[in-house]
């Protein structure tokens, strides 16, 4: 498995969309994500700032764990 950077500076918007899609298994159903039923709301909404190049995944995850981010 090849490691590649997930940082905004190293990815395109299309790559970030694919990273989120693969990470959350959204195409395979919600049972693998838990974002919605744990109060996170839509995983797409939650990670939209990453997809748009505004915030890194780590920043969003930290805010989510502190209860600041909702999808």
mmCIF file as Biopython writes it, N, C-alpha, C and O atoms, coordinates in Angstrom:
data_model
#
loop_
_atom_site.group_PDB
_atom_site.id
_atom_site.type_symbol
_atom_site.label_atom_id
_atom_site.label_alt_id
_atom_site.label_comp_id
_atom_site.label_asym_id
_atom_site.label_entity_id
_atom_site.label_seq_id
_atom_site.pdbx_PDB_ins_code
_atom_site.Cartn_x
_atom_site.Cartn_y
_atom_site.Cartn_z
_atom_site.occupancy
_atom_site.B_iso_or_equiv
_atom_site.auth_seq_id
_atom_site.auth_asym_id
_atom_site.pdbx_PDB_model_num
ATOM 1   N N  . UNK A ? 1  ? 0.832   -1.178 0.000  1.0 0.0 1  A 1 
ATOM 2   C CA . UNK A ? 1  ? 0.000   0.000  0.000  1.0 0.0 1  A 1 
ATOM 3   C C  . UNK A ? 1  ? 0.879   1.245  0.000  1.0 0.0 1  A 1 
ATOM 4   O O  . UNK A ? 1  ? 1.779   1.380  0.829  1.0 0.0 1  A 1 
ATOM 5   N N  . UNK A ? 2  ? 0.622   2.120  -0.903 1.0 0.0 2  A 1 
ATOM 6   C CA . UNK A ? 2  ? 1.419   3.332  -1.059 1.0 0.0 2  A 1 
ATOM 7   C C  . UNK A ? 2  ? 0.849   4.453  -0.194 1.0 0.0 2  A 1 
ATOM 8   O O  . UNK A ? 2  ? -0.351  4.722  -0.241 1.0 0.0 2  A 1 
ATOM 9   N N  . UNK A ? 3  ? 1.692   5.101  0.587  1.0 0.0 3  A 1 
ATOM 10  C CA . UNK A ? 3  ? 1.262   6.234  1.395  1.0 0.0 3  A 1 
ATOM 11  C C  . UNK A ? 3  ? 1.318   7.479  0.543  1.0 0.0 3  A 1 
ATOM 12  O O  . UNK A ? 3  ? 2.287   7.707  -0.182 1.0 0.0 3  A 1 
ATOM 13  N N  . UNK A ? 4  ? 0.285   8.275  0.631  1.0 0.0 4  A 1 
ATOM 14  C CA . UNK A ? 4  ? 0.311   9.564  -0.045 1.0 0.0 4  A 1 
ATOM 15  C C  . UNK A ? 4  ? -0.226  10.619 0.904  1.0 0.0 4  A 1 
ATOM 16  O O  . UNK A ? 4  ? -1.018  10.325 1.799  1.0 0.0 4  A 1 
ATOM 17  N N  . UNK A ? 5  ? 0.202   11.813 0.705  1.0 0.0 5  A 1 
ATOM 18  C CA . UNK A ? 5  ? -0.188  12.914 1.565  1.0 0.0 5  A 1 
ATOM 19  C C  . UNK A ? 5  ? -1.675  13.220 1.410  1.0 0.0 5  A 1 
ATOM 20  O O  . UNK A ? 5  ? -2.211  13.188 0.303  1.0 0.0 5  A 1 
ATOM 21  N N  . UNK A ? 6  ? -2.331  13.515 2.518  1.0 0.0 6  A 1 
ATOM 22  C CA . UNK A ? 6  ? -3.727  13.919 2.523  1.0 0.0 6  A 1 
ATOM 23  C C  . UNK A ? 6  ? -3.876  15.429 2.696  1.0 0.0 6  A 1 
ATOM 24  O O  . UNK A ? 6  ? -4.991  15.948 2.732  1.0 0.0 6  A 1 
ATOM 25  N N  . UNK A ? 7  ? -2.757  16.121 2.802  1.0 0.0 7  A 1 
ATOM 26  C CA . UNK A ? 7  ? -2.787  17.563 3.028  1.0 0.0 7  A 1 
ATOM 27  C C  . UNK A ? 7  ? -3.399  18.296 1.842  1.0 0.0 7  A 1 
ATOM 28  O O  . UNK A ? 7  ? -3.260  17.876 0.693  1.0 0.0 7  A 1 
ATOM 29  N N  . UNK A ? 8  ? -4.063  19.374 2.136  1.0 0.0 8  A 1 
ATOM 30  C CA . UNK A ? 8  ? -4.711  20.179 1.095  1.0 0.0 8  A 1 
ATOM 31  C C  . UNK A ? 8  ? -3.704  20.611 0.042  1.0 0.0 8  A 1 
ATOM 32  O O  . UNK A ? 8  ? -4.001  20.565 -1.152 1.0 0.0 8  A 1 
ATOM 33  N N  . UNK A ? 9  ? -2.535  21.023 0.461  1.0 0.0 9  A 1 
ATOM 34  C CA . UNK A ? 9  ? -1.528  21.521 -0.486 1.0 0.0 9  A 1 
ATOM 35  C C  . UNK A ? 9  ? -1.055  20.444 -1.464 1.0 0.0 9  A 1 
ATOM 36  O O  . UNK A ? 9  ? -0.509  20.758 -2.522 1.0 0.0 9  A 1 
ATOM 37  N N  . UNK A ? 10 ? -1.266  19.179 -1.107 1.0 0.0 10 A 1 
ATOM 38  C CA . UNK A ? 10 ? -0.796  18.073 -1.949 1.0 0.0 10 A 1 
ATOM 39  C C  . UNK A ? 10 ? -1.908  17.371 -2.721 1.0 0.0 10 A 1 
ATOM 40  O O  . UNK A ? 10 ? -1.658  16.364 -3.384 1.0 0.0 10 A 1 
ATOM 41  N N  . UNK A ? 11 ? -3.128  17.888 -2.644 1.0 0.0 11 A 1 
ATOM 42  C CA . UNK A ? 11 ? -4.267  17.222 -3.282 1.0 0.0 11 A 1 
ATOM 43  C C  . UNK A ? 11 ? -5.123  18.213 -4.055 1.0 0.0 11 A 1 
ATOM 44  O O  . UNK A ? 11 ? -5.118  19.416 -3.793 1.0 0.0 11 A 1 
ATOM 45  N N  . UNK A ? 12 ? -5.855  17.669 -5.013 1.0 0.0 12 A 1 
ATOM 46  C CA . UNK A ? 12 ? -6.847  18.468 -5.731 1.0 0.0 12 A 1 
ATOM 47  C C  . UNK A ? 12 ? -8.198  18.281 -5.048 1.0 0.0 12 A 1 
ATOM 48  O O  . UNK A ? 12 ? -8.358  17.383 -4.221 1.0 0.0 12 A 1 
ATOM 49  N N  . UNK A ? 13 ? -9.153  19.110 -5.386 1.0 0.0 13 A 1 
ATOM 50  C CA . UNK A ? 13 ? -10.494 18.973 -4.817 1.0 0.0 13 A 1 
ATOM 51  C C  . UNK A ? 13 ? -11.071 17.594 -5.135 1.0 0.0 13 A 1 
ATOM 52  O O  . UNK A ? 13 ? -11.690 16.967 -4.274 1.0 0.0 13 A 1 
ATOM 53  N N  . UNK A ? 14 ? -10.876 17.126 -6.348 1.0 0.0 14 A 1 
ATOM 54  C CA . UNK A ? 14 ? -11.385 15.814 -6.748 1.0 0.0 14 A 1 
ATOM 55  C C  . UNK A ? 14 ? -10.742 14.702 -5.923 1.0 0.0 14 A 1 
ATOM 56  O O  . UNK A ? 14 ? -11.417 13.753 -5.525 1.0 0.0 14 A 1 
ATOM 57  N N  . UNK A ? 15 ? -9.445  14.819 -5.669 1.0 0.0 15 A 1 
ATOM 58  C CA . UNK A ? 15 ? -8.760  13.824 -4.840 1.0 0.0 15 A 1 
ATOM 59  C C  . UNK A ? 15 ? -9.287  13.851 -3.408 1.0 0.0 15 A 1 
ATOM 60  O O  . UNK A ? 15 ? -9.460  12.802 -2.787 1.0 0.0 15 A 1 
ATOM 61  N N  . UNK A ? 16 ? -9.543  15.056 -2.884 1.0 0.0 16 A 1 
ATOM 62  C CA . UNK A ? 16 ? -10.078 15.153 -1.524 1.0 0.0 16 A 1 
ATOM 63  C C  . UNK A ? 16 ? -11.472 14.540 -1.433 1.0 0.0 16 A 1 
ATOM 64  O O  . UNK A ? 16 ? -11.788 13.879 -0.444 1.0 0.0 16 A 1 
ATOM 65  N N  . UNK A ? 17 ? -12.302 14.747 -2.437 1.0 0.0 17 A 1 
ATOM 66  C CA . UNK A ? 17 ? -13.625 14.108 -2.459 1.0 0.0 17 A 1 
ATOM 67  C C  . UNK A ? 17 ? -13.486 12.593 -2.428 1.0 0.0 17 A 1 
ATOM 68  O O  . UNK A ? 17 ? -14.214 11.913 -1.705 1.0 0.0 17 A 1 
ATOM 69  N N  . UNK A ? 18 ? -12.565 12.072 -3.203 1.0 0.0 18 A 1 
ATOM 70  C CA . UNK A ? 18 ? -12.344 10.621 -3.246 1.0 0.0 18 A 1 
ATOM 71  C C  . UNK A ? 18 ? -11.784 10.111 -1.914 1.0 0.0 18 A 1 
ATOM 72  O O  . UNK A ? 18 ? -12.162 9.032  -1.458 1.0 0.0 18 A 1 
ATOM 73  N N  . UNK A ? 19 ? -10.897 10.870 -1.297 1.0 0.0 19 A 1 
ATOM 74  C CA . UNK A ? 19 ? -10.347 10.483 0.008  1.0 0.0 19 A 1 
ATOM 75  C C  . UNK A ? 19 ? -11.477 10.348 1.025  1.0 0.0 19 A 1 
ATOM 76  O O  . UNK A ? 19 ? -11.527 9.367  1.767  1.0 0.0 19 A 1 
ATOM 77  N N  . UNK A ? 20 ? -12.371 11.311 1.066  1.0 0.0 20 A 1 
ATOM 78  C CA . UNK A ? 20 ? -13.497 11.260 2.002  1.0 0.0 20 A 1 
ATOM 79  C C  . UNK A ? 20 ? -14.428 10.113 1.650  1.0 0.0 20 A 1 
ATOM 80  O O  . UNK A ? 20 ? -14.861 9.377  2.537  1.0 0.0 20 A 1 
ATOM 81  N N  . UNK A ? 21 ? -14.736 9.953  0.398  1.0 0.0 21 A 1 
ATOM 82  C CA . UNK A ? 21 ? -15.616 8.858  -0.036 1.0 0.0 21 A 1 
ATOM 83  C C  . UNK A ? 21 ? -15.055 7.500  0.388  1.0 0.0 21 A 1 
ATOM 84  O O  . UNK A ? 21 ? -15.784 6.665  0.923  1.0 0.0 21 A 1 
ATOM 85  N N  . UNK A ? 22 ? -13.782 7.283  0.152  1.0 0.0 22 A 1 
ATOM 86  C CA . UNK A ? 22 ? -13.161 6.002  0.508  1.0 0.0 22 A 1 
ATOM 87  C C  . UNK A ? 22 ? -13.030 5.843  2.022  1.0 0.0 22 A 1 
ATOM 88  O O  . UNK A ? 22 ? -13.238 4.754  2.557  1.0 0.0 22 A 1 
ATOM 89  N N  . UNK A ? 23 ? -12.692 6.908  2.694  1.0 0.0 23 A 1 
ATOM 90  C CA . UNK A ? 23 ? -12.486 6.840  4.147  1.0 0.0 23 A 1 
ATOM 91  C C  . UNK A ? 23 ? -13.761 6.533  4.904  1.0 0.0 23 A 1 
ATOM 92  O O  . UNK A ? 23 ? -13.739 5.790  5.885  1.0 0.0 23 A 1 
ATOM 93  N N  . UNK A ? 24 ? -14.871 7.098  4.460  1.0 0.0 24 A 1 
ATOM 94  C CA . UNK A ? 24 ? -16.126 6.946  5.175  1.0 0.0 24 A 1 
ATOM 95  C C  . UNK A ? 24 ? -16.983 5.812  4.637  1.0 0.0 24 A 1 
ATOM 96  O O  . UNK A ? 24 ? -18.035 5.512  5.203  1.0 0.0 24 A 1 
ATOM 97  N N  . UNK A ? 25 ? -16.556 5.184  3.568  1.0 0.0 25 A 1 
ATOM 98  C CA . UNK A ? 25 ? -17.319 4.098  2.955  1.0 0.0 25 A 1 
ATOM 99  C C  . UNK A ? 25 ? -18.761 4.502  2.687  1.0 0.0 25 A 1 
ATOM 100 O O  . UNK A ? 25 ? -19.672 3.687  2.834  1.0 0.0 25 A 1 
ATOM 101 N N  . UNK A ? 26 ? -18.972 5.741  2.298  1.0 0.0 26 A 1 
ATOM 102 C CA . UNK A ? 26 ? -20.333 6.241  2.087  1.0 0.0 26 A 1 
ATOM 103 C C  . UNK A ? 26 ? -21.058 5.505  0.967  1.0 0.0 26 A 1 
ATOM 104 O O  . UNK A ? 26 ? -22.286 5.416  0.987  1.0 0.0 26 A 1 
ATOM 105 N N  . UNK A ? 27 ? -20.350 4.994  0.025  1.0 0.0 27 A 1 
ATOM 106 C CA . UNK A ? 27 ? -21.001 4.272  -1.061 1.0 0.0 27 A 1 
ATOM 107 C C  . UNK A ? 27 ? -21.477 2.900  -0.620 1.0 0.0 27 A 1 
ATOM 108 O O  . UNK A ? 27 ? -22.351 2.313  -1.257 1.0 0.0 27 A 1 
ATOM 109 N N  . UNK A ? 28 ? -20.909 2.381  0.467  1.0 0.0 28 A 1 
ATOM 110 C CA . UNK A ? 28 ? -21.266 1.056  0.924  1.0 0.0 28 A 1 
ATOM 111 C C  . UNK A ? 28 ? -22.344 1.048  1.992  1.0 0.0 28 A 1 
ATOM 112 O O  . UNK A ? 28 ? -22.710 -0.018 2.488  1.0 0.0 28 A 1 
ATOM 113 N N  . UNK A ? 29 ? -22.852 2.199  2.350  1.0 0.0 29 A 1 
ATOM 114 C CA . UNK A ? 29 ? -23.882 2.269  3.378  1.0 0.0 29 A 1 
ATOM 115 C C  . UNK A ? 29 ? -23.361 2.936  4.633  1.0 0.0 29 A 1 
ATOM 116 O O  . UNK A ? 29 ? -22.157 3.125  4.806  1.0 0.0 29 A 1 
ATOM 117 N N  . UNK A ? 30 ? -24.277 3.284  5.494  1.0 0.0 30 A 1 
ATOM 118 C CA . UNK A ? 30 ? -23.933 4.063  6.686  1.0 0.0 30 A 1 
ATOM 119 C C  . UNK A ? 30 ? -23.398 3.239  7.845  1.0 0.0 30 A 1 
ATOM 120 O O  . UNK A ? 30 ? -22.867 3.808  8.799  1.0 0.0 30 A 1 
ATOM 121 N N  . UNK A ? 31 ? -23.518 1.960  7.796  1.0 0.0 31 A 1 
ATOM 122 C CA . UNK A ? 31 ? -23.125 1.161  8.953  1.0 0.0 31 A 1 
ATOM 123 C C  . UNK A ? 31 ? -21.649 1.274  9.298  1.0 0.0 31 A 1 
ATOM 124 O O  . UNK A ? 31 ? -21.264 0.948  10.421 1.0 0.0 31 A 1 
ATOM 125 N N  . UNK A ? 32 ? -20.818 1.720  8.382  1.0 0.0 32 A 1 
ATOM 126 C CA . UNK A ? 32 ? -19.387 1.831  8.649  1.0 0.0 32 A 1 
ATOM 127 C C  . UNK A ? 32 ? -18.957 3.215  9.127  1.0 0.0 32 A 1 
ATOM 128 O O  . UNK A ? 32 ? -17.824 3.388  9.576  1.0 0.0 32 A 1 
ATOM 129 N N  . UNK A ? 33 ? -19.832 4.184  9.037  1.0 0.0 33 A 1 
ATOM 130 C CA . UNK A ? 33 ? -19.447 5.562  9.300  1.0 0.0 33 A 1 
ATOM 131 C C  . UNK A ? 33 ? -19.782 6.010  10.719 1.0 0.0 33 A 1 
ATOM 132 O O  . UNK A ? 33 ? -18.900 6.462  11.449 1.0 0.0 33 A 1 
ATOM 133 N N  . UNK A ? 34 ? -21.010 5.892  11.105 1.0 0.0 34 A 1 
ATOM 134 C CA . UNK A ? 34 ? -21.521 6.279  12.417 1.0 0.0 34 A 1 
ATOM 135 C C  . UNK A ? 34 ? -21.618 7.785  12.620 1.0 0.0 34 A 1 
ATOM 136 O O  . UNK A ? 34 ? -22.043 8.218  13.691 1.0 0.0 34 A 1 
ATOM 137 N N  . UNK A ? 35 ? -21.248 8.589  11.653 1.0 0.0 35 A 1 
ATOM 138 C CA . UNK A ? 35 ? -21.292 10.036 11.827 1.0 0.0 35 A 1 
ATOM 139 C C  . UNK A ? 35 ? -22.698 10.528 12.140 1.0 0.0 35 A 1 
ATOM 140 O O  . UNK A ? 35 ? -22.888 11.301 13.079 1.0 0.0 35 A 1 
ATOM 141 N N  . UNK A ? 36 ? -23.670 10.093 11.375 1.0 0.0 36 A 1 
ATOM 142 C CA . UNK A ? 36 ? -25.034 10.595 11.552 1.0 0.0 36 A 1 
ATOM 143 C C  . UNK A ? 36 ? -25.614 10.210 12.904 1.0 0.0 36 A 1 
ATOM 144 O O  . UNK A ? 36 ? -26.123 11.069 13.626 1.0 0.0 36 A 1 
ATOM 145 N N  . UNK A ? 37 ? -25.546 8.956  13.250 1.0 0.0 37 A 1 
ATOM 146 C CA . UNK A ? 37 ? -26.201 8.529  14.494 1.0 0.0 37 A 1 
ATOM 147 C C  . UNK A ? 37 ? -25.404 8.862  15.742 1.0 0.0 37 A 1 
ATOM 148 O O  . UNK A ? 37 ? -25.918 8.724  16.852 1.0 0.0 37 A 1 
ATOM 149 N N  . UNK A ? 38 ? -24.159 9.299  15.587 1.0 0.0 38 A 1 
ATOM 150 C CA . UNK A ? 38 ? -23.398 9.780  16.743 1.0 0.0 38 A 1 
ATOM 151 C C  . UNK A ? 38 ? -23.504 11.297 16.889 1.0 0.0 38 A 1 
ATOM 152 O O  . UNK A ? 38 ? -22.830 11.899 17.725 1.0 0.0 38 A 1 
ATOM 153 N N  . UNK A ? 39 ? -24.349 11.898 16.076 1.0 0.0 39 A 1 
ATOM 154 C CA . UNK A ? 39 ? -24.575 13.337 16.184 1.0 0.0 39 A 1 
ATOM 155 C C  . UNK A ? 39 ? -23.703 14.180 15.287 1.0 0.0 39 A 1 
ATOM 156 O O  . UNK A ? 39 ? -23.732 15.408 15.375 1.0 0.0 39 A 1 
ATOM 157 N N  . UNK A ? 40 ? -22.930 13.554 14.428 1.0 0.0 40 A 1 
ATOM 158 C CA . UNK A ? 40 ? -22.048 14.312 13.546 1.0 0.0 40 A 1 
ATOM 159 C C  . UNK A ? 40 ? -22.746 14.887 12.339 1.0 0.0 40 A 1 
ATOM 160 O O  . UNK A ? 40 ? -22.211 15.772 11.671 1.0 0.0 40 A 1 
ATOM 161 N N  . UNK A ? 41 ? -23.937 14.393 12.052 1.0 0.0 41 A 1 
ATOM 162 C CA . UNK A ? 41 ? -24.641 14.863 10.874 1.0 0.0 41 A 1 
ATOM 163 C C  . UNK A ? 41 ? -24.063 14.234 9.624  1.0 0.0 41 A 1 
ATOM 164 O O  . UNK A ? 41 ? -23.391 13.205 9.693  1.0 0.0 41 A 1 
ATOM 165 N N  . UNK A ? 42 ? -24.312 14.829 8.519  1.0 0.0 42 A 1 
ATOM 166 C CA . UNK A ? 42 ? -23.829 14.315 7.239  1.0 0.0 42 A 1 
ATOM 167 C C  . UNK A ? 42 ? -22.307 14.315 7.195  1.0 0.0 42 A 1 
ATOM 168 O O  . UNK A ? 42 ? -21.684 15.344 7.460  1.0 0.0 42 A 1 
ATOM 169 N N  . UNK A ? 43 ? -21.696 13.175 6.864  1.0 0.0 43 A 1 
ATOM 170 C CA . UNK A ? 43 ? -20.233 13.177 6.753  1.0 0.0 43 A 1 
ATOM 171 C C  . UNK A ? 43 ? -19.750 14.098 5.638  1.0 0.0 43 A 1 
ATOM 172 O O  . UNK A ? 43 ? -18.653 14.649 5.723  1.0 0.0 43 A 1 
ATOM 173 N N  . UNK A ? 44 ? -20.553 14.268 4.602  1.0 0.0 44 A 1 
ATOM 174 C CA . UNK A ? 44 ? -20.164 15.198 3.532  1.0 0.0 44 A 1 
ATOM 175 C C  . UNK A ? 44 ? -20.175 16.617 4.053  1.0 0.0 44 A 1 
ATOM 176 O O  . UNK A ? 44 ? -19.279 17.402 3.743  1.0 0.0 44 A 1 
ATOM 177 N N  . UNK A ? 45 ? -21.179 16.954 4.841  1.0 0.0 45 A 1 
ATOM 178 C CA . UNK A ? 45 ? -21.222 18.289 5.421  1.0 0.0 45 A 1 
ATOM 179 C C  . UNK A ? 45 ? -20.084 18.514 6.400  1.0 0.0 45 A 1 
ATOM 180 O O  . UNK A ? 45 ? -19.489 19.590 6.448  1.0 0.0 45 A 1 
ATOM 181 N N  . UNK A ? 46 ? -19.795 17.493 7.170  1.0 0.0 46 A 1 
ATOM 182 C CA . UNK A ? 46 ? -18.750 17.572 8.180  1.0 0.0 46 A 1 
ATOM 183 C C  . UNK A ? 46 ? -17.373 17.827 7.554  1.0 0.0 46 A 1 
ATOM 184 O O  . UNK A ? 46 ? -16.568 18.576 8.106  1.0 0.0 46 A 1 
ATOM 185 N N  . UNK A ? 47 ? -17.112 17.215 6.423  1.0 0.0 47 A 1 
ATOM 186 C CA . UNK A ? 47 ? -15.790 17.326 5.781  1.0 0.0 47 A 1 
ATOM 187 C C  . UNK A ? 47 ? -15.786 18.260 4.574  1.0 0.0 47 A 1 
ATOM 188 O O  . UNK A ? 47 ? -14.824 18.262 3.805  1.0 0.0 47 A 1 
ATOM 189 N N  . UNK A ? 48 ? -16.830 19.044 4.395  1.0 0.0 48 A 1 
ATOM 190 C CA . UNK A ? 48 ? -16.888 19.945 3.237  1.0 0.0 48 A 1 
ATOM 191 C C  . UNK A ? 48 ? -15.756 20.966 3.240  1.0 0.0 48 A 1 
ATOM 192 O O  . UNK A ? 48 ? -15.224 21.303 2.181  1.0 0.0 48 A 1 
ATOM 193 N N  . UNK A ? 49 ? -15.378 21.467 4.430  1.0 0.0 49 A 1 
ATOM 194 C CA . UNK A ? 49 ? -14.266 22.429 4.481  1.0 0.0 49 A 1 
ATOM 195 C C  . UNK A ? 49 ? -12.957 21.800 4.013  1.0 0.0 49 A 1 
ATOM 196 O O  . UNK A ? 49 ? -12.124 22.490 3.425  1.0 0.0 49 A 1 
ATOM 197 N N  . UNK A ? 50 ? -12.761 20.518 4.258  1.0 0.0 50 A 1 
ATOM 198 C CA . UNK A ? 50 ? -11.568 19.827 3.748  1.0 0.0 50 A 1 
ATOM 199 C C  . UNK A ? 50 ? -11.666 19.704 2.237  1.0 0.0 50 A 1 
ATOM 200 O O  . UNK A ? 50 ? -10.714 20.021 1.522  1.0 0.0 50 A 1 
ATOM 201 N N  . UNK A ? 51 ? -12.799 19.252 1.752  1.0 0.0 51 A 1 
ATOM 202 C CA . UNK A ? 51 ? -12.986 19.096 0.309  1.0 0.0 51 A 1 
ATOM 203 C C  . UNK A ? 51 ? -12.771 20.428 -0.406 1.0 0.0 51 A 1 
ATOM 204 O O  . UNK A ? 51 ? -12.179 20.469 -1.485 1.0 0.0 51 A 1 
ATOM 205 N N  . UNK A ? 52 ? -13.252 21.517 0.196  1.0 0.0 52 A 1 
ATOM 206 C CA . UNK A ? 52 ? -13.112 22.846 -0.401 1.0 0.0 52 A 1 
ATOM 207 C C  . UNK A ? 52 ? -11.731 23.468 -0.182 1.0 0.0 52 A 1 
ATOM 208 O O  . UNK A ? 52 ? -11.458 24.556 -0.689 1.0 0.0 52 A 1 
ATOM 209 N N  . UNK A ? 53 ? -10.857 22.786 0.569  1.0 0.0 53 A 1 
ATOM 210 C CA . UNK A ? 53 ? -9.503  23.289 0.771  1.0 0.0 53 A 1 
ATOM 211 C C  . UNK A ? 53 ? -9.375  24.338 1.858  1.0 0.0 53 A 1 
ATOM 212 O O  . UNK A ? 53 ? -8.422  25.117 1.854  1.0 0.0 53 A 1 
ATOM 213 N N  . UNK A ? 54 ? -10.331 24.373 2.800  1.0 0.0 54 A 1 
ATOM 214 C CA . UNK A ? 54 ? -10.321 25.388 3.855  1.0 0.0 54 A 1 
ATOM 215 C C  . UNK A ? 54 ? -9.701  24.897 5.164  1.0 0.0 54 A 1 
ATOM 216 O O  . UNK A ? 54 ? -9.041  25.667 5.862  1.0 0.0 54 A 1 
ATOM 217 N N  . UNK A ? 55 ? -9.908  23.615 5.503  1.0 0.0 55 A 1 
ATOM 218 C CA . UNK A ? 55 ? -9.383  23.048 6.746  1.0 0.0 55 A 1 
ATOM 219 C C  . UNK A ? 55 ? -8.863  21.645 6.494  1.0 0.0 55 A 1 
ATOM 220 O O  . UNK A ? 55 ? -9.407  20.902 5.676  1.0 0.0 55 A 1 
ATOM 221 N N  . UNK A ? 56 ? -7.807  21.295 7.203  1.0 0.0 56 A 1 
ATOM 222 C CA . UNK A ? 56 ? -7.247  19.949 7.092  1.0 0.0 56 A 1 
ATOM 223 C C  . UNK A ? 56 ? -8.146  18.948 7.823  1.0 0.0 56 A 1 
ATOM 224 O O  . UNK A ? 56 ? -8.910  19.325 8.712  1.0 0.0 56 A 1 
ATOM 225 N N  . UNK A ? 57 ? -8.051  17.687 7.448  1.0 0.0 57 A 1 
ATOM 226 C CA . UNK A ? 57 ? -8.825  16.628 8.086  1.0 0.0 57 A 1 
ATOM 227 C C  . UNK A ? 57 ? -8.576  16.614 9.591  1.0 0.0 57 A 1 
ATOM 228 O O  . UNK A ? 57 ? -9.518  16.478 10.371 1.0 0.0 57 A 1 
ATOM 229 N N  . UNK A ? 58 ? -7.336  16.752 10.000 1.0 0.0 58 A 1 
ATOM 230 C CA . UNK A ? 58 ? -6.995  16.710 11.426 1.0 0.0 58 A 1 
ATOM 231 C C  . UNK A ? 58 ? -7.709  17.820 12.198 1.0 0.0 58 A 1 
ATOM 232 O O  . UNK A ? 58 ? -8.166  17.592 13.318 1.0 0.0 58 A 1 
ATOM 233 N N  . UNK A ? 59 ? -7.810  19.010 11.620 1.0 0.0 59 A 1 
ATOM 234 C CA . UNK A ? 59 ? -8.497  20.112 12.277 1.0 0.0 59 A 1 
ATOM 235 C C  . UNK A ? 59 ? -9.981  19.797 12.470 1.0 0.0 59 A 1 
ATOM 236 O O  . UNK A ? 59 ? -10.547 20.058 13.532 1.0 0.0 59 A 1 
ATOM 237 N N  . UNK A ? 60 ? -10.596 19.239 11.443 1.0 0.0 60 A 1 
ATOM 238 C CA . UNK A ? 60 ? -12.020 18.895 11.503 1.0 0.0 60 A 1 
ATOM 239 C C  . UNK A ? 60 ? -12.250 17.797 12.529 1.0 0.0 60 A 1 
ATOM 240 O O  . UNK A ? 60 ? -13.189 17.868 13.321 1.0 0.0 60 A 1 
ATOM 241 N N  . UNK A ? 61 ? -11.388 16.778 12.517 1.0 0.0 61 A 1 
ATOM 242 C CA . UNK A ? 61 ? -11.538 15.683 13.472 1.0 0.0 61 A 1 
ATOM 243 C C  . UNK A ? 61 ? -11.385 16.160 14.912 1.0 0.0 61 A 1 
ATOM 244 O O  . UNK A ? 61 ? -12.133 15.729 15.790 1.0 0.0 61 A 1 
ATOM 245 N N  . UNK A ? 62 ? -10.431 17.038 15.159 1.0 0.0 62 A 1 
ATOM 246 C CA . UNK A ? 62 ? -10.249 17.564 16.506 1.0 0.0 62 A 1 
ATOM 247 C C  . UNK A ? 62 ? -11.476 18.359 16.948 1.0 0.0 62 A 1 
ATOM 248 O O  . UNK A ? 62 ? -11.929 18.222 18.084 1.0 0.0 62 A 1 
ATOM 249 N N  . UNK A ? 63 ? -12.013 19.186 16.057 1.0 0.0 63 A 1 
ATOM 250 C CA . UNK A ? 63 ? -13.202 19.970 16.381 1.0 0.0 63 A 1 
ATOM 251 C C  . UNK A ? 63 ? -14.400 19.059 16.630 1.0 0.0 63 A 1 
ATOM 252 O O  . UNK A ? 63 ? -15.202 19.324 17.525 1.0 0.0 63 A 1 
ATOM 253 N N  . UNK A ? 64 ? -14.527 18.002 15.856 1.0 0.0 64 A 1 
ATOM 254 C CA . UNK A ? 64 ? -15.623 17.042 16.037 1.0 0.0 64 A 1 
ATOM 255 C C  . UNK A ? 64 ? -15.541 16.383 17.408 1.0 0.0 64 A 1 
ATOM 256 O O  . UNK A ? 64 ? -16.547 16.247 18.103 1.0 0.0 64 A 1 
ATOM 257 N N  . UNK A ? 65 ? -14.357 15.984 17.781 1.0 0.0 65 A 1 
ATOM 258 C CA . UNK A ? 65 ? -14.176 15.325 19.076 1.0 0.0 65 A 1 
ATOM 259 C C  . UNK A ? 65 ? -14.397 16.280 20.243 1.0 0.0 65 A 1 
ATOM 260 O O  . UNK A ? 65 ? -14.730 15.846 21.346 1.0 0.0 65 A 1 
ATOM 261 N N  . UNK A ? 66 ? -14.217 17.554 20.010 1.0 0.0 66 A 1 
ATOM 262 C CA . UNK A ? 66 ? -14.507 18.547 21.052 1.0 0.0 66 A 1 
ATOM 263 C C  . UNK A ? 66 ? -15.982 18.953 21.021 1.0 0.0 66 A 1 
ATOM 264 O O  . UNK A ? 66 ? -16.432 19.725 21.868 1.0 0.0 66 A 1 
ATOM 265 N N  . UNK A ? 67 ? -16.739 18.429 20.040 1.0 0.0 67 A 1 
ATOM 266 C CA . UNK A ? 67 ? -18.167 18.725 19.952 1.0 0.0 67 A 1 
ATOM 267 C C  . UNK A ? 67 ? -18.495 20.029 19.258 1.0 0.0 67 A 1 
ATOM 268 O O  . UNK A ? 67 ? -19.597 20.557 19.412 1.0 0.0 67 A 1 
ATOM 269 N N  . UNK A ? 68 ? -17.544 20.556 18.490 1.0 0.0 68 A 1 
ATOM 270 C CA . UNK A ? 68 ? -17.749 21.837 17.834 1.0 0.0 68 A 1 
ATOM 271 C C  . UNK A ? 68 ? -18.337 21.694 16.439 1.0 0.0 68 A 1 
ATOM 272 O O  . UNK A ? 68 ? -19.137 22.532 16.024 1.0 0.0 68 A 1 
ATOM 273 N N  . UNK A ? 69 ? -17.962 20.659 15.713 1.0 0.0 69 A 1 
ATOM 274 C CA . UNK A ? 69 ? -18.368 20.486 14.318 1.0 0.0 69 A 1 
ATOM 275 C C  . UNK A ? 69 ? -19.579 19.573 14.216 1.0 0.0 69 A 1 
ATOM 276 O O  . UNK A ? 69 ? -19.648 18.531 14.868 1.0 0.0 69 A 1 
ATOM 277 N N  . UNK A ? 70 ? -20.508 19.973 13.408 1.0 0.0 70 A 1 
ATOM 278 C CA . UNK A ? 70 ? -21.658 19.147 13.039 1.0 0.0 70 A 1 
ATOM 279 C C  . UNK A ? 70 ? -21.779 19.202 11.527 1.0 0.0 70 A 1 
ATOM 280 O O  . UNK A ? 70 ? -21.470 20.219 10.906 1.0 0.0 70 A 1 
ATOM 281 N N  . UNK A ? 71 ? -22.225 18.113 10.944 1.0 0.0 71 A 1 
ATOM 282 C CA . UNK A ? 71 ? -22.390 18.064 9.489  1.0 0.0 71 A 1 
ATOM 283 C C  . UNK A ? 71 ? -23.609 18.777 9.018  1.0 0.0 71 A 1 
ATOM 284 O O  . UNK A ? 71 ? -23.875 18.818 7.817  1.0 0.0 71 A 1 
#
